[in-house]
Amino acid sequence: MSELNKIATKILDNGKGILAADESTGTMTKRLQSVNVESTPENRILFRETLFSSKGMTDCIGGVILFDETINQKTNDGEKVSELLSKMGSLAGIKVDTGAKQLAGSPKEKITEGLDGLRERLKEYYKIGARFTKWRGVYNITKDCPSKLSIDSNAHALARYAALVQECNMVPIVEPEVLMDGNHSADECFNKTSVVIKKCFKDLILHKVDLTGVILKPNMILAGTESKNQISNEETAKLTIKCLKESVPNEVPGIAFLSGGQSEVQATENLNLINKFNDTNFIMSYSYGRALQQSALKHWSKDIKDIKGTQMIFDHRAKMCTLAAQGKWSINLENN
């Protein structure tokens, strides 16, 4: 096993998953404002520290994706965030793209930027404790999208990013997210997600990326949010597995799904069924943001000093997700 493969499997071992706490300052401000909490650096680190120091971290979370502000902050005890995570048994990760911008030549689509100066930034992040990274490409589904230009451009950027990350001895999370927005069918989502993922791996191989040291973070196969033809959770699980079996090389050790706008319970139930039907060698786990944090955030907003109460809510959600990553979740456990 390579060192990169050891890191990737450690993050996702035994049902553990990834907490995506990499919201930019702007996104985090919107989240806090939505629950009437002022978005100050102190409040942002207080909420994250509340989650990062909970029991559920040690039991369920193998890695946490951080934003630049967060990885450079200290806890209220003066400890580096990466040190707190290490103490809780979790690895620190870092979002390194600089966001999705309008794609020149196809203004309704996005290209993710951030390759300029990335090698130097990665060296700095490694020094302050990061051991894995994340880069997200986004794709719309419409009659004409994603276009070949969008698919090729984002695959190229993801591959260049992943090669630079591995050069710095970190594991790249490759996140090609085909968005749920729209009225497309699940079949369209399946077909377009398959094309996107296949092209990503073609470019990763071209850039000599070690696939045994990569984590894929894809969307599940779902009908668009505005589609009248929604499919069952069982169909979602079966189509998602079929897509990944046909699109992802066997060397990839693990797949950590994004929740992509699903509710907490829906994201958990779908992950559970994926693991019940999983007939691949891939570890199938989670890399959730809102689907891990939303209930905890709502509770915390009522009294930001109620650390224990907030941690209880987060611990339950993390435990449910980890049970789902082992195919052991049930609605009875959810409601107890």
C-alpha positions as a Markdown table, in Angstrom:
| # | Residue | x | y | z |
|---|---|---|---|---|
| 1 | Met | 0.0 | 0.0 | 0.0 |
| 2 | Ser | 1.3 | 3.5 | -0.9 |
| 3 | Glu | 1.3 | 6.2 | 1.8 |
| 4 | Leu | -1.5 | 8.0 | -0.2 |
| 5 | Asn | -3.6 | 4.8 | -0.2 |
| 6 | Lys | -3.1 | 4.5 | 3.5 |
| 7 | Ile | -4.4 | 8.0 | 4.1 |
| 8 | Ala | -7.4 | 7.5 | 1.8 |
| 9 | Thr | -8.5 | 4.2 | 3.4 |
| 10 | Lys | -7.9 | 5.6 | 6.9 |
| 11 | Ile | -10.3 | 8.5 | 6.2 |
| 12 | Leu | -13.1 | 6.1 | 5.1 |
| 13 | Asp | -12.3 | 3.0 | 7.2 |
| 14 | Asn | -15.0 | 1.1 | 9.2 |
| 15 | Gly | -17.9 | 3.3 | 8.1 |
| 16 | Lys | -16.2 | 6.5 | 8.8 |
| 17 | Gly | -16.9 | 9.5 | 6.6 |
| 18 | Ile | -15.9 | 13.1 | 5.9 |
| 19 | Leu | -17.4 | 16.2 | 7.4 |
| 20 | Ala | -17.5 | 18.9 | 4.7 |
| 21 | Ala | -17.0 | 22.1 | 6.8 |
| 22 | Asp | -15.4 | 24.0 | 4.0 |
| 23 | Glu | -18.0 | 26.6 | 3.5 |
| 24 | Ser | -16.5 | 29.9 | 2.4 |
| 25 | Thr | -16.9 | 32.9 | 4.7 |
| 26 | Gly | -19.7 | 34.1 | 2.4 |
| 27 | Thr | -21.6 | 30.8 | 2.4 |
| 28 | Met | -21.1 | 30.4 | 6.2 |
| 29 | Thr | -22.4 | 33.9 | 6.7 |
| 30 | Lys | -25.6 | 33.0 | 4.8 |
| 31 | Arg | -26.0 | 29.8 | 6.9 |
| 32 | Leu | -25.6 | 31.7 | 10.2 |
| 33 | Gln | -27.8 | 34.6 | 9.1 |
| 34 | Ser | -30.5 | 32.0 | 8.2 |
| 35 | Val | -30.6 | 31.0 | 11.9 |
| 36 | Asn | -30.2 | 34.6 | 13.2 |
| 37 | Val | -26.6 | 34.3 | 14.4 |
| 38 | Glu | -24.1 | 37.1 | 13.6 |
| 39 | Ser | -21.3 | 35.9 | 11.3 |
| 40 | Thr | -18.1 | 36.8 | 13.1 |
| 41 | Pro | -14.8 | 34.9 | 13.0 |
| 42 | Glu | -15.4 | 34.1 | 16.7 |
| 43 | Asn | -18.9 | 32.6 | 16.0 |
| 44 | Arg | -17.7 | 30.7 | 12.9 |
| 45 | Ile | -14.9 | 29.0 | 14.9 |
| 46 | Leu | -17.2 | 28.4 | 17.9 |
| 47 | Phe | -19.7 | 26.5 | 15.9 |
| 48 | Arg | -17.1 | 24.4 | 14.1 |
| 49 | Glu | -15.1 | 23.8 | 17.3 |
| 50 | Thr | -18.3 | 22.6 | 18.9 |
| 51 | Leu | -18.7 | 19.9 | 16.2 |
| 52 | Phe | -14.9 | 19.1 | 16.0 |
| 53 | Ser | -14.7 | 18.3 | 19.7 |
| 54 | Ser | -17.7 | 16.1 | 19.9 |
| 55 | Lys | -17.7 | 12.3 | 20.6 |
| 56 | Gly | -19.2 | 11.7 | 17.1 |
| 57 | Met | -16.0 | 12.9 | 15.5 |
| 58 | Thr | -13.9 | 10.1 | 17.1 |
| 59 | Asp | -16.5 | 7.4 | 16.4 |
| 60 | Cys | -17.6 | 8.4 | 12.9 |
| 61 | Ile | -15.5 | 11.1 | 11.1 |
| 62 | Gly | -12.2 | 10.2 | 9.4 |
| 63 | Gly | -11.6 | 13.5 | 7.8 |
| 64 | Val | -12.8 | 17.1 | 7.9 |
| 65 | Ile | -12.6 | 19.4 | 4.8 |
| 66 | Leu | -11.8 | 23.0 | 6.0 |
| 67 | Phe | -11.8 | 26.4 | 4.4 |
| 68 | Asp | -8.7 | 28.6 | 4.4 |
| 69 | Glu | -10.0 | 30.8 | 7.3 |
| 70 | Thr | -10.7 | 27.8 | 9.5 |
| 71 | Ile | -7.4 | 25.9 | 9.0 |
| 72 | Asn | -5.6 | 29.0 | 10.0 |
| 73 | Gln | -7.8 | 29.7 | 13.1 |
| 74 | Lys | -7.1 | 28.6 | 16.7 |
| 75 | Thr | -9.7 | 27.1 | 19.1 |
| 76 | Asn | -10.7 | 28.9 | 22.2 |
| 77 | Asp | -8.0 | 26.9 | 24.0 |
| 78 | Gly | -5.4 | 28.3 | 21.7 |
| 79 | Glu | -5.0 | 25.0 | 19.8 |
| 80 | Lys | -4.5 | 24.8 | 16.0 |
| 81 | Val | -7.7 | 23.3 | 14.3 |
| 82 | Ser | -5.6 | 20.6 | 12.7 |
| 83 | Glu | -4.2 | 19.6 | 16.1 |
| 84 | Leu | -7.7 | 19.4 | 17.6 |
| 85 | Leu | -8.9 | 17.2 | 14.7 |
| 86 | Ser | -5.8 | 14.9 | 15.1 |
| 87 | Lys | -6.5 | 14.6 | 18.8 |
| 88 | Met | -10.1 | 13.5 | 17.9 |
| 89 | Gly | -8.7 | 10.9 | 15.5 |
| 90 | Ser | -9.6 | 12.8 | 12.3 |
| 91 | Leu | -7.4 | 14.1 | 9.5 |
| 92 | Ala | -7.5 | 17.7 | 8.4 |
| 93 | Gly | -8.4 | 18.4 | 4.7 |
| 94 | Ile | -8.5 | 21.7 | 2.8 |
| 95 | Lys | -10.7 | 23.1 | -0.1 |
| 96 | Val | -8.1 | 24.4 | -2.5 |
| 97 | Asp | -10.2 | 25.6 | -5.5 |
| 98 | Thr | -11.2 | 29.3 | -5.6 |
| 99 | Gly | -14.7 | 28.7 | -6.8 |
| 100 | Ala | -16.7 | 28.0 | -10.0 |
| 101 | Lys | -16.7 | 30.9 | -12.4 |
| 102 | Gln | -18.5 | 31.5 | -15.7 |
| 103 | Leu | -17.1 | 29.3 | -18.5 |
| 104 | Ala | -15.8 | 31.4 | -21.4 |
| 105 | Gly | -17.5 | 30.2 | -24.6 |
| 106 | Ser | -20.4 | 28.7 | -22.6 |
| 107 | Pro | -21.7 | 31.4 | -20.2 |
| 108 | Lys | -24.5 | 29.2 | -18.7 |
| 109 | Glu | -21.9 | 26.8 | -17.5 |
| 110 | Lys | -19.1 | 26.9 | -14.9 |
| 111 | Ile | -15.4 | 26.2 | -14.7 |
| 112 | Thr | -13.6 | 25.9 | -11.4 |
| 113 | Glu | -10.6 | 28.1 | -11.0 |
| 114 | Gly | -7.6 | 28.0 | -8.6 |
| 115 | Leu | -4.7 | 26.3 | -10.4 |
| 116 | Asp | -2.5 | 29.5 | -10.4 |
| 117 | Gly | -0.1 | 29.3 | -7.4 |
| 118 | Leu | -1.6 | 26.0 | -6.3 |
| 119 | Arg | 1.7 | 24.2 | -5.8 |
| 120 | Glu | 2.9 | 26.9 | -3.4 |
| 121 | Arg | -0.4 | 27.0 | -1.5 |
| 122 | Leu | -0.3 | 23.2 | -1.1 |
| 123 | Lys | 3.1 | 23.2 | 0.5 |
| 124 | Glu | 1.9 | 25.8 | 3.0 |
| 125 | Tyr | -1.3 | 23.7 | 3.8 |
| 126 | Tyr | 0.8 | 20.6 | 4.3 |
| 127 | Lys | 3.0 | 22.5 | 6.8 |
| 128 | Ile | 0.0 | 23.5 | 8.9 |
| 129 | Gly | -1.4 | 19.9 | 9.0 |
| 130 | Ala | -3.5 | 19.2 | 5.9 |
| 131 | Arg | -3.3 | 15.7 | 4.6 |
| 132 | Phe | -6.0 | 15.7 | 1.9 |
| 133 | Thr | -7.6 | 18.3 | -0.3 |
| 134 | Lys | -10.8 | 19.0 | -2.2 |
| 135 | Trp | -11.6 | 20.5 | -5.6 |
| 136 | Arg | -15.2 | 20.7 | -6.9 |
| 137 | Gly | -16.3 | 20.9 | -10.5 |
| 138 | Val | -20.0 | 21.6 | -11.2 |
| 139 | Tyr | -22.1 | 20.6 | -14.2 |
| 140 | Asn | -25.8 | 21.6 | -15.1 |
| 141 | Ile | -28.1 | 19.2 | -16.7 |
| 142 | Thr | -30.3 | 20.7 | -19.5 |
| 143 | Lys | -31.0 | 19.7 | -23.1 |
| 144 | Asp | -27.5 | 21.0 | -24.1 |
| 145 | Cys | -25.6 | 20.7 | -20.9 |
| 146 | Pro | -23.1 | 19.6 | -19.7 |
| 147 | Ser | -21.4 | 20.6 | -23.0 |
| 148 | Lys | -18.3 | 18.9 | -24.2 |
| 149 | Leu | -16.4 | 22.1 | -23.4 |
| 150 | Ser | -17.6 | 22.0 | -19.8 |
| 151 | Ile | -16.9 | 18.3 | -19.4 |
| 152 | Asp | -13.4 | 18.6 | -20.9 |
| 153 | Ser | -12.4 | 21.8 | -19.2 |
| 154 | Asn | -13.4 | 20.6 | -15.7 |
| 155 | Ala | -11.9 | 17.2 | -16.2 |
| 156 | His | -8.6 | 18.8 | -17.2 |
| 157 | Ala | -8.6 | 21.2 | -14.1 |
| 158 | Leu | -9.4 | 18.3 | -11.8 |
| 159 | Ala | -6.6 | 16.2 | -13.2 |
| 160 | Arg | -4.0 | 19.0 | -12.9 |
| 161 | Tyr | -5.2 | 19.7 | -9.4 |
| 162 | Ala | -4.9 | 16.0 | -8.4 |
| 163 | Ala | -1.4 | 15.6 | -9.8 |
| 164 | Leu | -0.2 | 18.7 | -7.9 |
| 165 | Val | -1.8 | 17.5 | -4.7 |
| 166 | Gln | -0.2 | 14.0 | -4.9 |
| 167 | Glu | 3.2 | 15.7 | -5.6 |
| 168 | Cys | 2.8 | 17.3 | -2.2 |
| 169 | Asn | 2.0 | 13.9 | -0.5 |
| 170 | Met | -1.7 | 14.6 | 0.0 |
| 171 | Val | -4.8 | 12.8 | -1.1 |
| 172 | Pro | -7.0 | 14.6 | -3.6 |
| 173 | Ile | -10.7 | 14.4 | -3.3 |
| 174 | Val | -12.0 | 14.7 | -6.9 |
| 175 | Glu | -15.5 | 16.1 | -6.9 |
| 176 | Pro | -17.4 | 16.3 | -10.2 |
| 177 | Glu | -20.9 | 17.3 | -9.1 |
| 178 | Val | -23.7 | 17.0 | -11.6 |
| 179 | Leu | -26.3 | 19.2 | -10.0 |
| 180 | Met | -29.8 | 18.1 | -8.9 |
| 181 | Asp | -31.4 | 21.4 | -10.2 |
| 182 | Gly | -33.8 | 21.0 | -13.1 |
| 183 | Asn | -36.5 | 18.8 | -14.5 |
| 184 | His | -34.3 | 16.1 | -15.9 |
| 185 | Ser | -35.1 | 12.4 | -15.4 |
| 186 | Ala | -32.9 | 10.0 | -13.4 |
| 187 | Asp | -31.9 | 8.3 | -16.7 |
| 188 | Glu | -30.5 | 11.6 | -17.9 |
| 189 | Cys | -28.7 | 12.1 | -14.7 |
| 190 | Phe | -27.3 | 8.5 | -15.0 |
| 191 | Asn | -26.1 | 9.1 | -18.6 |
| 192 | Lys | -24.6 | 12.5 | -18.1 |
| 193 | Thr | -22.9 | 11.6 | -14.7 |
| 194 | Ser | -21.4 | 8.6 | -16.4 |
| 195 | Val | -19.9 | 10.7 | -19.2 |
| 196 | Val | -18.5 | 13.3 | -16.7 |
| 197 | Ile | -16.9 | 10.7 | -14.4 |
| 198 | Lys | -15.4 | 8.7 | -17.3 |
| 199 | Lys | -13.8 | 11.8 | -18.7 |
| 200 | Cys | -12.4 | 12.8 | -15.3 |
| 201 | Phe | -10.7 | 9.4 | -14.9 |
| 202 | Lys | -9.4 | 9.5 | -18.5 |
| 203 | Asp | -7.7 | 12.8 | -17.7 |
| 204 | Leu | -6.5 | 11.7 | -14.2 |
| 205 | Ile | -4.7 | 8.7 | -15.9 |
| 206 | Leu | -3.3 | 11.0 | -18.6 |
| 207 | His | -1.8 | 13.2 | -15.8 |
| 208 | Lys | -0.2 | 10.1 | -14.1 |
| 209 | Val | -2.3 | 10.4 | -11.0 |
| 210 | Asp | -2.0 | 7.4 | -8.7 |
| 211 | Leu | -5.7 | 6.2 | -8.6 |
| 212 | Thr | -5.0 | 4.2 | -5.4 |
| 213 | Gly | -4.5 | 7.5 | -3.6 |
| 214 | Val | -7.7 | 9.3 | -4.8 |
| 215 | Ile | -11.1 | 9.6 | -3.2 |
| 216 | Leu | -14.0 | 10.3 | -5.6 |
| 217 | Lys | -16.8 | 12.6 | -4.4 |
| 218 | Pro | -19.7 | 12.1 | -6.8 |
| 219 | Asn | -23.4 | 12.9 | -6.8 |
| 220 | Met | -26.0 | 10.1 | -6.4 |
| 221 | Ile | -28.2 | 9.3 | -9.4 |
| 222 | Leu | -31.4 | 11.2 | -8.8 |
| 223 | Ala | -34.1 | 12.8 | -10.9 |
| 224 | Gly | -34.0 | 16.6 | -11.1 |
| 225 | Thr | -35.7 | 18.5 | -8.2 |
| 226 | Glu | -38.4 | 19.8 | -10.6 |
| 227 | Ser | -39.0 | 16.5 | -12.3 |
| 228 | Lys | -42.4 | 14.9 | -12.1 |
| 229 | Asn | -40.8 | 11.5 | -12.4 |
| 230 | Gln | -39.0 | 10.9 | -9.1 |
| 231 | Ile | -37.6 | 7.5 | -8.5 |
| 232 | Ser | -37.6 | 5.3 | -5.4 |
| 233 | Asn | -34.6 | 5.2 | -3.0 |
| 234 | Glu | -33.9 | 1.6 | -4.2 |
| 235 | Glu | -33.8 | 2.7 | -7.8 |
| 236 | Thr | -31.4 | 5.6 | -6.8 |
| 237 | Ala | -29.1 | 3.1 | -5.0 |
| 238 | Lys | -29.1 | 0.6 | -7.9 |
| 239 | Leu | -28.5 | 3.3 | -10.6 |
| 240 | Thr | -25.8 | 4.9 | -8.6 |
| 241 | Ile | -23.9 | 1.6 | -8.2 |
| 242 | Lys | -24.3 | 0.8 | -11.9 |
| 243 | Cys | -23.0 | 4.2 | -12.9 |
| 244 | Leu | -19.9 | 3.9 | -10.6 |
| 245 | Lys | -19.2 | 0.2 | -11.6 |
| 246 | Glu | -19.1 | 1.3 | -15.3 |
| 247 | Ser | -17.3 | 4.6 | -14.8 |
| 248 | Val | -14.7 | 4.3 | -12.0 |
| 249 | Pro | -11.5 | 2.2 | -12.3 |
| 250 | Asn | -11.1 | -0.6 | -9.7 |
| 251 | Glu | -7.9 | 0.9 | -8.3 |
| 252 | Val | -9.9 | 3.8 | -6.6 |
| 253 | Pro | -10.2 | 2.8 | -2.9 |
| 254 | Gly | -13.1 | 4.9 | -1.9 |
| 255 | Ile | -16.2 | 6.9 | -2.9 |
| 256 | Ala | -17.6 | 9.5 | -0.5 |
| 257 | Phe | -20.9 | 10.8 | -1.8 |
| 258 | Leu | -22.0 | 14.4 | -1.6 |
| 259 | Ser | -25.5 | 15.0 | -0.3 |
| 260 | Gly | -26.2 | 17.6 | -3.0 |
| 261 | Gly | -29.3 | 19.2 | -1.5 |
| 262 | Gln | -30.9 | 16.0 | -0.2 |
| 263 | Ser | -32.4 | 16.2 | 3.3 |
| 264 | Glu | -30.4 | 14.7 | 6.2 |
| 265 | Val | -32.6 | 11.5 | 6.3 |
| 266 | Gln | -32.8 | 11.1 | 2.5 |
| 267 | Ala | -29.0 | 11.3 | 2.2 |
| 268 | Thr | -28.7 | 8.8 | 5.0 |
| 269 | Glu | -31.3 | 6.4 | 3.6 |
| 270 | Asn | -29.9 | 6.4 | 0.1 |
| 271 | Leu | -26.4 | 5.8 | 1.3 |
| 272 | Asn | -27.6 | 2.9 | 3.4 |
| 273 | Leu | -29.3 | 1.3 | 0.4 |
| 274 | Ile | -26.2 | 1.8 | -1.8 |
| 275 | Asn | -24.2 | -0.2 | 0.8 |
| 276 | Lys | -26.9 | -2.9 | 1.1 |
| 277 | Phe | -26.7 | -3.4 | -2.7 |
| 278 | Asn | -23.0 | -2.7 | -3.1 |
| 279 | Asp | -21.3 | -5.5 | -5.0 |
| 280 | Thr | -18.1 | -3.6 | -5.8 |
| 281 | Asn | -14.7 | -3.4 | -4.0 |
| 282 | Phe | -15.2 | 0.4 | -3.4 |
| 283 | Ile | -15.7 | 1.7 | 0.1 |
| 284 | Met | -19.0 | 3.7 | -0.2 |
| 285 | Ser | -19.2 | 6.4 | 2.4 |
| 286 | Tyr | -20.2 | 10.0 | 2.8 |
| 287 | Ser | -18.7 | 13.5 | 2.6 |
| 288 | Tyr | -21.7 | 15.6 | 3.8 |
| 289 | Gly | -22.0 | 19.3 | 4.7 |
| 290 | Arg | -25.5 | 20.3 | 5.4 |
| 291 | Ala | -26.7 | 16.7 | 5.7 |
| 292 | Leu | -24.4 | 16.4 | 8.8 |
| 293 | Gln | -24.6 | 19.9 | 10.2 |
| 294 | Gln | -28.1 | 21.4 | 9.6 |
| 295 | Ser | -30.0 | 20.1 | 12.6 |
| 296 | Ala | -27.0 | 20.8 | 14.9 |
| 297 | Leu | -26.8 | 24.4 | 13.5 |
| 298 | Lys | -30.5 | 25.0 | 14.2 |
| 299 | His | -30.2 | 23.8 | 17.7 |
| 300 | Trp | -26.9 | 25.7 | 18.4 |
| 301 | Ser | -28.5 | 29.0 | 17.1 |
| 302 | Lys | -31.0 | 29.0 | 19.9 |
| 303 | Asp | -28.2 | 29.1 | 22.5 |
| 304 | Ile | -24.6 | 29.2 | 21.2 |
| 305 | Lys | -23.3 | 28.3 | 24.6 |
| 306 | Asp | -25.2 | 25.0 | 24.6 |
| 307 | Ile | -22.2 | 23.0 | 23.5 |
| 308 | Lys | -23.4 | 19.6 | 24.9 |
| 309 | Gly | -26.9 | 19.8 | 23.4 |
| 310 | Thr | -25.5 | 20.7 | 20.0 |
| 311 | Gln | -23.0 | 17.9 | 20.1 |
| 312 | Met | -25.7 | 15.4 | 21.0 |
| 313 | Ile | -27.6 | 16.4 | 17.8 |
| 314 | Phe | -24.4 | 16.2 | 15.7 |
| 315 | Asp | -23.4 | 12.9 | 17.2 |
| 316 | His | -26.7 | 11.3 | 16.3 |
| 317 | Arg | -26.5 | 12.5 | 12.7 |
| 318 | Ala | -22.9 | 11.3 | 12.4 |
| 319 | Lys | -23.8 | 7.9 | 13.9 |
| 320 | Met | -26.7 | 7.5 | 11.4 |
| 321 | Cys | -24.4 | 8.3 | 8.5 |
| 322 | Thr | -21.8 | 5.9 | 9.6 |
| 323 | Leu | -24.4 | 3.1 | 10.1 |
| 324 | Ala | -25.6 | 3.9 | 6.6 |
| 325 | Ala | -22.0 | 3.6 | 5.3 |
| 326 | Gln | -22.1 | 0.1 | 6.8 |
| 327 | Gly | -25.5 | -0.8 | 5.4 |
| 328 | Lys | -26.8 | -1.0 | 9.1 |
| 329 | Trp | -29.1 | 2.1 | 9.3 |
| 330 | Ser | -32.9 | 1.8 | 9.8 |
| 331 | Ile | -35.7 | 4.3 | 10.4 |
| 332 | Asn | -36.2 | 2.9 | 13.9 |
| 333 | Leu | -32.6 | 3.7 | 14.8 |
| 334 | Glu | -33.1 | 7.1 | 13.2 |
| 335 | Asn | -36.1 | 7.9 | 15.4 |
| 336 | Asn | -34.7 | 6.6 | 18.7 |
